[in-house]
Amino acid sequence: MTISYHVCRDAKNRGSDYVYPWTVGMILGGVFGNIVGILLVGGLYYTIEVRSV
């Protein structure tokens, strides 16, 4: 969550009208990005280690 804090602070300092959409976008991107990454790594592990035996 620290990256989203810095994005929020930077957007406020720049006088952006979209401070909160930027912050929410960073939070959602981080959450969904991690979920997708976990699924990809799990799929690769299954494909390489489990199915190849």
BELSULNOR-V546179 format. One record per residue. RES is the residue in one small letter. PHI is phi in degrees with one decimal (NA if undefined). Layout:
RES/PHI + RES/PHI
This chain:
m/NA + t/-68.5 + i/-66.3 + s/-65.5 + y/-62.5 + h/-67.7 + v/-64.2 + c/-61.9 + r/-63.2 + d/-65.9 + a/-64.1 + k/-65.4 + n/-64.4 + r/-84.7 + g/75.7 + s/-68.8 + d/-83.5 + y/-120.3 + v/-64.1 + y/-73.0 + p/-61.5 + w/-61.6 + t/-66.2 + v/-64.4 + g/-61.6 + m/-67.0 + i/-65.0 + l/-64.8 + g/-62.4 + g/-67.5 + v/-66.9 + f/-70.4 + g/-63.3 + n/-67.9 + i/-62.9 + v/-63.0 + g/-62.3 + i/-63.2 + l/-64.3 + l/-64.6 + v/-65.0 + g/-62.1 + g/-64.9 + l/-64.6 + y/-60.4 + y/-62.2 + t/-66.1 + i/-83.2 + e/-89.9 + v/-84.9 + r/-75.8 + s/-78.2 + v/-81.8
